[in-house]
Amino acid sequence: MQQGRLQLTKKERTNIACFDYFTSEVDKYAETYETVVVDFIELNHPEWADKFSEYMSAKHPTIQVHYTHDITPVFSVHLGDTGFGIAMLAEHKKKNSI
């Protein structure tokens, strides 16, 4: 969601490429902001939620993570009944960040 609209931000062809993109975005937020909250959305892909949990525990243990397993019909129309994604919130920019 950008400015209240569902928009494509990046197009990837494989789950691994999507996962790598999501984790690189989390890394950028972690470098830039003091407080980061990530919601990992998992639809019938518990193995990806587990993989994300392992990544976060190892690389960003201070980031708050929430897991969502259900979505509204608006998103289901676009995503179907399987997949994964992230939503991030951040505040308090770090003093040394650009």
Chimera marker file (.cmm) of the C-alpha trace (Angstrom):
<marker_set name="trace">
<marker id="1" x="0.000" y="0.000" z="0.000" r="1" g="1" b="0" radius="0.5"/>
<marker id="2" x="1.321" y="3.390" z="-0.970" r="1" g="1" b="0" radius="0.5"/>
<marker id="3" x="-0.762" y="6.429" z="-0.120" r="1" g="1" b="0" radius="0.5"/>
<marker id="4" x="-3.771" y="4.172" z="0.460" r="1" g="1" b="0" radius="0.5"/>
<marker id="5" x="-3.472" y="2.315" z="-2.849" r="1" g="1" b="0" radius="0.5"/>
<marker id="6" x="-2.280" y="-1.212" z="-3.571" r="1" g="1" b="0" radius="0.5"/>
<marker id="7" x="0.674" y="-0.753" z="-5.934" r="1" g="1" b="0" radius="0.5"/>
<marker id="8" x="3.381" y="-2.950" z="-7.385" r="1" g="1" b="0" radius="0.5"/>
<marker id="9" x="6.781" y="-1.841" z="-6.057" r="1" g="1" b="0" radius="0.5"/>
<marker id="10" x="8.985" y="-4.547" z="-7.574" r="1" g="1" b="0" radius="0.5"/>
<marker id="11" x="8.343" y="-7.475" z="-9.872" r="1" g="1" b="0" radius="0.5"/>
<marker id="12" x="10.196" y="-10.697" z="-9.126" r="1" g="1" b="0" radius="0.5"/>
<marker id="13" x="9.670" y="-14.084" z="-10.765" r="1" g="1" b="0" radius="0.5"/>
<marker id="14" x="10.646" y="-16.490" z="-7.982" r="1" g="1" b="0" radius="0.5"/>
<marker id="15" x="9.913" y="-16.876" z="-4.289" r="1" g="1" b="0" radius="0.5"/>
<marker id="16" x="13.634" y="-16.769" z="-3.513" r="1" g="1" b="0" radius="0.5"/>
<marker id="17" x="14.039" y="-13.462" z="-5.382" r="1" g="1" b="0" radius="0.5"/>
<marker id="18" x="11.050" y="-12.042" z="-3.483" r="1" g="1" b="0" radius="0.5"/>
<marker id="19" x="12.470" y="-13.210" z="-0.180" r="1" g="1" b="0" radius="0.5"/>
<marker id="20" x="15.860" y="-11.680" z="-0.990" r="1" g="1" b="0" radius="0.5"/>
<marker id="21" x="14.204" y="-8.387" z="-1.950" r="1" g="1" b="0" radius="0.5"/>
<marker id="22" x="12.159" y="-8.304" z="1.274" r="1" g="1" b="0" radius="0.5"/>
<marker id="23" x="15.162" y="-9.044" z="3.480" r="1" g="1" b="0" radius="0.5"/>
<marker id="24" x="17.254" y="-6.380" z="1.717" r="1" g="1" b="0" radius="0.5"/>
<marker id="25" x="14.473" y="-3.853" z="2.395" r="1" g="1" b="0" radius="0.5"/>
<marker id="26" x="14.404" y="-4.870" z="6.075" r="1" g="1" b="0" radius="0.5"/>
<marker id="27" x="18.194" y="-4.411" z="6.166" r="1" g="1" b="0" radius="0.5"/>
<marker id="28" x="17.846" y="-0.872" z="4.761" r="1" g="1" b="0" radius="0.5"/>
<marker id="29" x="15.191" y="0.044" z="7.328" r="1" g="1" b="0" radius="0.5"/>
<marker id="30" x="17.320" y="-1.400" z="10.150" r="1" g="1" b="0" radius="0.5"/>
<marker id="31" x="20.277" y="0.754" z="9.049" r="1" g="1" b="0" radius="0.5"/>
<marker id="32" x="18.170" y="3.904" z="8.781" r="1" g="1" b="0" radius="0.5"/>
<marker id="33" x="15.695" y="3.746" z="11.684" r="1" g="1" b="0" radius="0.5"/>
<marker id="34" x="15.936" y="3.049" z="15.391" r="1" g="1" b="0" radius="0.5"/>
<marker id="35" x="12.458" y="1.528" z="15.648" r="1" g="1" b="0" radius="0.5"/>
<marker id="36" x="11.280" y="-0.940" z="13.003" r="1" g="1" b="0" radius="0.5"/>
<marker id="37" x="8.204" y="-3.166" z="13.043" r="1" g="1" b="0" radius="0.5"/>
<marker id="38" x="7.729" y="-5.828" z="10.371" r="1" g="1" b="0" radius="0.5"/>
<marker id="39" x="4.539" y="-7.724" z="9.615" r="1" g="1" b="0" radius="0.5"/>
<marker id="40" x="5.257" y="-10.880" z="7.641" r="1" g="1" b="0" radius="0.5"/>
<marker id="41" x="2.147" y="-11.958" z="5.758" r="1" g="1" b="0" radius="0.5"/>
<marker id="42" x="2.033" y="-15.673" z="5.013" r="1" g="1" b="0" radius="0.5"/>
<marker id="43" x="-0.756" y="-17.347" z="3.052" r="1" g="1" b="0" radius="0.5"/>
<marker id="44" x="-0.430" y="-21.131" z="3.063" r="1" g="1" b="0" radius="0.5"/>
<marker id="45" x="3.373" y="-20.899" z="3.037" r="1" g="1" b="0" radius="0.5"/>
<marker id="46" x="4.438" y="-21.610" z="6.639" r="1" g="1" b="0" radius="0.5"/>
<marker id="47" x="7.920" y="-22.611" z="5.469" r="1" g="1" b="0" radius="0.5"/>
<marker id="48" x="8.553" y="-19.027" z="4.311" r="1" g="1" b="0" radius="0.5"/>
<marker id="49" x="7.372" y="-17.649" z="7.650" r="1" g="1" b="0" radius="0.5"/>
<marker id="50" x="9.819" y="-20.016" z="9.346" r="1" g="1" b="0" radius="0.5"/>
<marker id="51" x="12.621" y="-18.922" z="7.017" r="1" g="1" b="0" radius="0.5"/>
<marker id="52" x="11.855" y="-15.257" z="7.677" r="1" g="1" b="0" radius="0.5"/>
<marker id="53" x="11.752" y="-15.880" z="11.432" r="1" g="1" b="0" radius="0.5"/>
<marker id="54" x="15.180" y="-17.524" z="11.279" r="1" g="1" b="0" radius="0.5"/>
<marker id="55" x="16.568" y="-14.619" z="9.251" r="1" g="1" b="0" radius="0.5"/>
<marker id="56" x="15.199" y="-12.019" z="11.657" r="1" g="1" b="0" radius="0.5"/>
<marker id="57" x="16.430" y="-13.865" z="14.754" r="1" g="1" b="0" radius="0.5"/>
<marker id="58" x="19.929" y="-14.106" z="13.315" r="1" g="1" b="0" radius="0.5"/>
<marker id="59" x="20.296" y="-10.668" z="11.710" r="1" g="1" b="0" radius="0.5"/>
<marker id="60" x="17.823" y="-8.277" z="13.400" r="1" g="1" b="0" radius="0.5"/>
<marker id="61" x="16.764" y="-9.642" z="16.802" r="1" g="1" b="0" radius="0.5"/>
<marker id="62" x="15.676" y="-6.192" z="18.057" r="1" g="1" b="0" radius="0.5"/>
<marker id="63" x="13.142" y="-5.608" z="15.262" r="1" g="1" b="0" radius="0.5"/>
<marker id="64" x="9.580" y="-6.365" z="16.295" r="1" g="1" b="0" radius="0.5"/>
<marker id="65" x="7.996" y="-9.010" z="14.042" r="1" g="1" b="0" radius="0.5"/>
<marker id="66" x="4.320" y="-9.880" z="13.721" r="1" g="1" b="0" radius="0.5"/>
<marker id="67" x="2.952" y="-12.713" z="11.587" r="1" g="1" b="0" radius="0.5"/>
<marker id="68" x="-0.316" y="-12.458" z="9.669" r="1" g="1" b="0" radius="0.5"/>
<marker id="69" x="-1.969" y="-15.564" z="8.251" r="1" g="1" b="0" radius="0.5"/>
<marker id="70" x="-5.240" y="-14.095" z="6.920" r="1" g="1" b="0" radius="0.5"/>
<marker id="71" x="-5.944" y="-11.180" z="4.598" r="1" g="1" b="0" radius="0.5"/>
<marker id="72" x="-8.999" y="-9.266" z="3.458" r="1" g="1" b="0" radius="0.5"/>
<marker id="73" x="-10.828" y="-10.015" z="0.184" r="1" g="1" b="0" radius="0.5"/>
<marker id="74" x="-9.314" y="-6.886" z="-1.410" r="1" g="1" b="0" radius="0.5"/>
<marker id="75" x="-5.844" y="-8.409" z="-1.197" r="1" g="1" b="0" radius="0.5"/>
<marker id="76" x="-7.060" y="-11.945" z="-1.976" r="1" g="1" b="0" radius="0.5"/>
<marker id="77" x="-8.341" y="-10.758" z="-5.362" r="1" g="1" b="0" radius="0.5"/>
<marker id="78" x="-4.813" y="-9.650" z="-6.279" r="1" g="1" b="0" radius="0.5"/>
<marker id="79" x="-2.761" y="-12.299" z="-4.487" r="1" g="1" b="0" radius="0.5"/>
<marker id="80" x="-4.845" y="-15.464" z="-4.496" r="1" g="1" b="0" radius="0.5"/>
<marker id="81" x="-4.725" y="-17.927" z="-1.615" r="1" g="1" b="0" radius="0.5"/>
<marker id="82" x="-0.961" y="-18.562" z="-1.443" r="1" g="1" b="0" radius="0.5"/>
<marker id="83" x="2.031" y="-16.309" z="-1.067" r="1" g="1" b="0" radius="0.5"/>
<marker id="84" x="3.971" y="-14.151" z="1.333" r="1" g="1" b="0" radius="0.5"/>
<marker id="85" x="4.777" y="-10.494" z="1.791" r="1" g="1" b="0" radius="0.5"/>
<marker id="86" x="5.865" y="-7.880" z="4.281" r="1" g="1" b="0" radius="0.5"/>
<marker id="87" x="4.629" y="-4.604" z="5.661" r="1" g="1" b="0" radius="0.5"/>
<marker id="88" x="7.012" y="-2.325" z="7.553" r="1" g="1" b="0" radius="0.5"/>
<marker id="89" x="6.676" y="0.633" z="9.852" r="1" g="1" b="0" radius="0.5"/>
<marker id="90" x="9.610" y="2.703" z="11.046" r="1" g="1" b="0" radius="0.5"/>
<marker id="91" x="10.244" y="5.773" z="13.155" r="1" g="1" b="0" radius="0.5"/>
<marker id="92" x="13.065" y="7.671" z="14.807" r="1" g="1" b="0" radius="0.5"/>
<marker id="93" x="15.661" y="8.072" z="12.099" r="1" g="1" b="0" radius="0.5"/>
<marker id="94" x="19.171" y="7.198" z="13.270" r="1" g="1" b="0" radius="0.5"/>
<marker id="95" x="21.504" y="10.166" z="13.627" r="1" g="1" b="0" radius="0.5"/>
<marker id="96" x="24.146" y="8.747" z="11.270" r="1" g="1" b="0" radius="0.5"/>
<marker id="97" x="21.743" y="7.717" z="8.491" r="1" g="1" b="0" radius="0.5"/>
<marker id="98" x="21.441" y="9.587" z="5.244" r="1" g="1" b="0" radius="0.5"/>
<link id1="1" id2="2" r="1" g="1" b="0" radius="0.2"/>
<link id1="2" id2="3" r="1" g="1" b="0" radius="0.2"/>
<link id1="3" id2="4" r="1" g="1" b="0" radius="0.2"/>
<link id1="4" id2="5" r="1" g="1" b="0" radius="0.2"/>
<link id1="5" id2="6" r="1" g="1" b="0" radius="0.2"/>
<link id1="6" id2="7" r="1" g="1" b="0" radius="0.2"/>
<link id1="7" id2="8" r="1" g="1" b="0" radius="0.2"/>
<link id1="8" id2="9" r="1" g="1" b="0" radius="0.2"/>
<link id1="9" id2="10" r="1" g="1" b="0" radius="0.2"/>
<link id1="10" id2="11" r="1" g="1" b="0" radius="0.2"/>
<link id1="11" id2="12" r="1" g="1" b="0" radius="0.2"/>
<link id1="12" id2="13" r="1" g="1" b="0" radius="0.2"/>
<link id1="13" id2="14" r="1" g="1" b="0" radius="0.2"/>
<link id1="14" id2="15" r="1" g="1" b="0" radius="0.2"/>
<link id1="15" id2="16" r="1" g="1" b="0" radius="0.2"/>
<link id1="16" id2="17" r="1" g="1" b="0" radius="0.2"/>
<link id1="17" id2="18" r="1" g="1" b="0" radius="0.2"/>
<link id1="18" id2="19" r="1" g="1" b="0" radius="0.2"/>
<link id1="19" id2="20" r="1" g="1" b="0" radius="0.2"/>
<link id1="20" id2="21" r="1" g="1" b="0" radius="0.2"/>
<link id1="21" id2="22" r="1" g="1" b="0" radius="0.2"/>
<link id1="22" id2="23" r="1" g="1" b="0" radius="0.2"/>
<link id1="23" id2="24" r="1" g="1" b="0" radius="0.2"/>
<link id1="24" id2="25" r="1" g="1" b="0" radius="0.2"/>
<link id1="25" id2="26" r="1" g="1" b="0" radius="0.2"/>
<link id1="26" id2="27" r="1" g="1" b="0" radius="0.2"/>
<link id1="27" id2="28" r="1" g="1" b="0" radius="0.2"/>
<link id1="28" id2="29" r="1" g="1" b="0" radius="0.2"/>
<link id1="29" id2="30" r="1" g="1" b="0" radius="0.2"/>
<link id1="30" id2="31" r="1" g="1" b="0" radius="0.2"/>
<link id1="31" id2="32" r="1" g="1" b="0" radius="0.2"/>
<link id1="32" id2="33" r="1" g="1" b="0" radius="0.2"/>
<link id1="33" id2="34" r="1" g="1" b="0" radius="0.2"/>
<link id1="34" id2="35" r="1" g="1" b="0" radius="0.2"/>
<link id1="35" id2="36" r="1" g="1" b="0" radius="0.2"/>
<link id1="36" id2="37" r="1" g="1" b="0" radius="0.2"/>
<link id1="37" id2="38" r="1" g="1" b="0" radius="0.2"/>
<link id1="38" id2="39" r="1" g="1" b="0" radius="0.2"/>
<link id1="39" id2="40" r="1" g="1" b="0" radius="0.2"/>
<link id1="40" id2="41" r="1" g="1" b="0" radius="0.2"/>
<link id1="41" id2="42" r="1" g="1" b="0" radius="0.2"/>
<link id1="42" id2="43" r="1" g="1" b="0" radius="0.2"/>
<link id1="43" id2="44" r="1" g="1" b="0" radius="0.2"/>
<link id1="44" id2="45" r="1" g="1" b="0" radius="0.2"/>
<link id1="45" id2="46" r="1" g="1" b="0" radius="0.2"/>
<link id1="46" id2="47" r="1" g="1" b="0" radius="0.2"/>
<link id1="47" id2="48" r="1" g="1" b="0" radius="0.2"/>
<link id1="48" id2="49" r="1" g="1" b="0" radius="0.2"/>
<link id1="49" id2="50" r="1" g="1" b="0" radius="0.2"/>
<link id1="50" id2="51" r="1" g="1" b="0" radius="0.2"/>
<link id1="51" id2="52" r="1" g="1" b="0" radius="0.2"/>
<link id1="52" id2="53" r="1" g="1" b="0" radius="0.2"/>
<link id1="53" id2="54" r="1" g="1" b="0" radius="0.2"/>
<link id1="54" id2="55" r="1" g="1" b="0" radius="0.2"/>
<link id1="55" id2="56" r="1" g="1" b="0" radius="0.2"/>
<link id1="56" id2="57" r="1" g="1" b="0" radius="0.2"/>
<link id1="57" id2="58" r="1" g="1" b="0" radius="0.2"/>
<link id1="58" id2="59" r="1" g="1" b="0" radius="0.2"/>
<link id1="59" id2="60" r="1" g="1" b="0" radius="0.2"/>
<link id1="60" id2="61" r="1" g="1" b="0" radius="0.2"/>
<link id1="61" id2="62" r="1" g="1" b="0" radius="0.2"/>
<link id1="62" id2="63" r="1" g="1" b="0" radius="0.2"/>
<link id1="63" id2="64" r="1" g="1" b="0" radius="0.2"/>
<link id1="64" id2="65" r="1" g="1" b="0" radius="0.2"/>
<link id1="65" id2="66" r="1" g="1" b="0" radius="0.2"/>
<link id1="66" id2="67" r="1" g="1" b="0" radius="0.2"/>
<link id1="67" id2="68" r="1" g="1" b="0" radius="0.2"/>
<link id1="68" id2="69" r="1" g="1" b="0" radius="0.2"/>
<link id1="69" id2="70" r="1" g="1" b="0" radius="0.2"/>
<link id1="70" id2="71" r="1" g="1" b="0" radius="0.2"/>
<link id1="71" id2="72" r="1" g="1" b="0" radius="0.2"/>
<link id1="72" id2="73" r="1" g="1" b="0" radius="0.2"/>
<link id1="73" id2="74" r="1" g="1" b="0" radius="0.2"/>
<link id1="74" id2="75" r="1" g="1" b="0" radius="0.2"/>
<link id1="75" id2="76" r="1" g="1" b="0" radius="0.2"/>
<link id1="76" id2="77" r="1" g="1" b="0" radius="0.2"/>
<link id1="77" id2="78" r="1" g="1" b="0" radius="0.2"/>
<link id1="78" id2="79" r="1" g="1" b="0" radius="0.2"/>
<link id1="79" id2="80" r="1" g="1" b="0" radius="0.2"/>
<link id1="80" id2="81" r="1" g="1" b="0" radius="0.2"/>
<link id1="81" id2="82" r="1" g="1" b="0" radius="0.2"/>
<link id1="82" id2="83" r="1" g="1" b="0" radius="0.2"/>
<link id1="83" id2="84" r="1" g="1" b="0" radius="0.2"/>
<link id1="84" id2="85" r="1" g="1" b="0" radius="0.2"/>
<link id1="85" id2="86" r="1" g="1" b="0" radius="0.2"/>
<link id1="86" id2="87" r="1" g="1" b="0" radius="0.2"/>
<link id1="87" id2="88" r="1" g="1" b="0" radius="0.2"/>
<link id1="88" id2="89" r="1" g="1" b="0" radius="0.2"/>
<link id1="89" id2="90" r="1" g="1" b="0" radius="0.2"/>
<link id1="90" id2="91" r="1" g="1" b="0" radius="0.2"/>
<link id1="91" id2="92" r="1" g="1" b="0" radius="0.2"/>
<link id1="92" id2="93" r="1" g="1" b="0" radius="0.2"/>
<link id1="93" id2="94" r="1" g="1" b="0" radius="0.2"/>
<link id1="94" id2="95" r="1" g="1" b="0" radius="0.2"/>
<link id1="95" id2="96" r="1" g="1" b="0" radius="0.2"/>
<link id1="96" id2="97" r="1" g="1" b="0" radius="0.2"/>
<link id1="97" id2="98" r="1" g="1" b="0" radius="0.2"/>
</marker_set>
